[in-house]
């Protein structure tokens, strides 16, 4: 279930992929938080990016706490810090297009 935690080595790519999976609704917020909490307890972070990875993963572990939460801007900022650029593609839903509105 948590392949990147079981390997005990968390990289920029691992964290980015978890965020991407969350944004694409491939995993739930609960699954993202569970992965982050397990990573904080059991995994080693890539030494080259230790501070950034630890900071982002610790925030992901709190994303389900109302006082902390996680916004779209947070996700965009995390991915940017991991070396990724976010772009959004929006298209009209077929049901709405057929109504002529």
ChimeraX attribute file (.defattr): number of C-alpha atoms within 10 A of each C-alpha:
attribute: neighborCount
match mode: 1-to-1
recipient: residues
	/A:1	7
	/A:2	13
	/A:3	10
	/A:4	17
	/A:5	21
	/A:6	13
	/A:7	11
	/A:8	14
	/A:9	16
	/A:10	23
	/A:11	19
	/A:12	20
	/A:13	14
	/A:14	16
	/A:15	22
	/A:16	21
	/A:17	13
	/A:18	19
	/A:19	21
	/A:20	16
	/A:21	14
	/A:22	17
	/A:23	14
	/A:24	10
	/A:25	10
	/A:26	12
	/A:27	14
	/A:28	13
	/A:29	18
	/A:30	13
	/A:31	15
	/A:32	22
	/A:33	20
	/A:34	17
	/A:35	21
	/A:36	26
	/A:37	19
	/A:38	15
	/A:39	23
	/A:40	19
	/A:41	9
	/A:42	14
	/A:43	17
	/A:44	17
	/A:45	21
	/A:46	16
	/A:47	11
	/A:48	10
	/A:49	13
	/A:50	14
	/A:51	11
	/A:52	16
	/A:53	25
	/A:54	18
	/A:55	12
	/A:56	21
	/A:57	23
	/A:58	16
	/A:59	19
	/A:60	27
	/A:61	22
	/A:62	18
	/A:63	19
	/A:64	16
	/A:65	11
	/A:66	8
	/A:67	8
	/A:68	12
	/A:69	13
	/A:70	16
	/A:71	10
	/A:72	9
	/A:73	9
	/A:74	14
	/A:75	19
	/A:76	16
	/A:77	16
	/A:78	22
	/A:79	21
	/A:80	13
	/A:81	15
	/A:82	19
	/A:83	11
	/A:84	14
	/A:85	10
	/A:86	10
	/A:87	7
	/A:88	5
	/A:89	4
	/A:90	6
	/A:91	7
	/A:92	7
	/A:93	8
	/A:94	8
	/A:95	8
	/A:96	9
	/A:97	10
	/A:98	8
	/A:99	7
	/A:100	6
	/A:101	5
